[in-house]
Amino acid sequence: MVDEFLHEPRVAYFSMEIALRSDMPTYAGGLGVLAGDTLRSAADLSLPLVAVTLVSRAGYFRQHLDAEGRQTENPAPWDPAICARALDAKVAIRIEERAVWVGAWLYVVESHLGGRAPVILLDTDLPENASADRQITHYLYGGDDRYRLMQEMVLGIGGVRVLQALGFEISAYHMNEGHAALLGVELLRRYTYPSSELQSGESPYDVPRVRQLCRFTTHTPVEAGHDRFSYELAQRLFGGTQGHADATLIDIGELQKLAGRECLNMTRLALSLSDFVNGVAKRHAEVSARMYPGYQVRAITNGVHPYTWTAPSFRRLFDRYAAGWCHEPELLSRTDSIRDAEILDAHTQAKAALIQRVRELTGIELSPSAAILGLARRMTAYKRPELLFADLERLRTLALERPFQIVLAGKAHPRDDEGKQLIVRLYREARALKGQIPVAYLPDYDLSLAQLLVAGCDLWLNTPLPPFEASGTSGMKAAFNGVPSLSVLDGWWVEGCIEGVTGWSIEDASTLYEKLGGTILPLFHAADRSGWVRTMKGSISKNAAFFNSHRMMRRYATEAYLR
């Protein structure tokens, strides 16, 4: 089944989560969506990649919100047999001195342009394994540190072995965040110096050779986003003892030289074993270099997949005016030649689809003529989704002058109590504004809901606390649909904001209200729509034409993969 992908060397792209389809809950948020767009662009461009991830049979979770906005989590099980094919290959890794078998499924990302990209989904739910071990690949980001480290052993170590068992020839390994860093440990096992060449006390591992094979993309400047495990736990799971190399993994003392003395820092391990390291925006690369001095951190700014994130009405429009845009998104720089009426008509269709979905999910009826402000993020403190509601009286005053509506969405991590309280607060603010400003909170945010929201709103809002937004891609998705952003200058928006042309920048709640009331809403509600459409065209021709995953993947190919 994988024979068609074995005729040439491939880059192995490892990611704990990949958003492949809405009905495959193998992703939790932005990291997985970015990984999915990476694979879709690889298929479009016929780049030789093979992705490795976990099957996550129980998914992330289905979000249920009660009338107060209290989030509860329900399992999101799925059957990989519905959309993937079981592979014959099985490998074993040792965890706590026992063999854990790892099987695999094949899912193929198929481009509408004809290309194909294979994805290997790792699975421990096999009859050979004990009951507890069968669940290692069930819950995405579930369980305690022990469970998470076992998952990362399966991903990194098991993933390298499965690729070898399937016959893939790998030219480079790309770690999408530190979860996959143990693949470097597996490669160290593979590449060692002959014992006869070693002097007393020298490391047996050929670190330079492993570094030549590995690339690493870091995605977060938030300390909590970097996995750390105690060496006591690592020693127990790896099966080795201090100063004695285990037959399966690595001497803990050698590991400490690469991953830090205090704890097993997966980001530092990935940094130490990669000769190409990049952040996901220019500012993020600068922040990462300060976090980890001594490492060269380059910048390849994220992008989003053109076809996936463009509403059907805009796809048809671009096909007429910029034929080939799906393969060469830079052709969207020609957007200025499109008639204003056609831009407005395409957006009206996308807005109608969102209004219908809001009605179905919440019963709230939105107006087609009033502006819709969209904000959808993982609900956590540094994203500051509450900033829009800092002054309710001022919001009410703005809405009396020129009406607008608000659509929100987002999940909080099951263990993020502060994030859950943010949702409760947003529900409380929505009730306080009832009858004056319609506010809808859409439950169970996923790929399909995101596609409707980024296309159907009129203005995209993003309010993170700088410098904690590594990149952010939701505003890029909105740009493909002519939706300008109102955002804090952090992440990608530092590069994408041309004030008044692609959108607007803000620093705090005060500047948010000033620009909303003084510039944006007057422009939106003007009798002459040309000014607003000019900004819509700017977001397409300046932002969508550049901040796309085709440009991103071409840079990875030339700067990272072909080194």
Helices and strands as residue ranges (DSSP letters): G 3-5, E 10-14, H 30-44, E 49-54, E 62-65, E 71-74, G 80-82, E 85-86, E 91-95, E 98-110, E 116-123, H 131-134, H 145-153, I 154-158, H 159-166, E 170-176, G 178-180, H 182-190, G 195-197, H 207-213, E 214-217, G 223-225, E 228-229, H 231-238, H 252-259, E 264-265, H 266-272, E 276-279, H 282-291, E 298-299, H 312-321, G 329-337, H 340-362, E 371-376, G 381-383, G 385-389, H 392-401, E 404-409, H 417-432, E 439-442, H 447-456, E 459-462, H 474-479, E 485-488, H 493-496, E 503-506, H 509-515, I 516-520, H 521-525, H 530-538, I 539-544, H 549-555, I 556-561
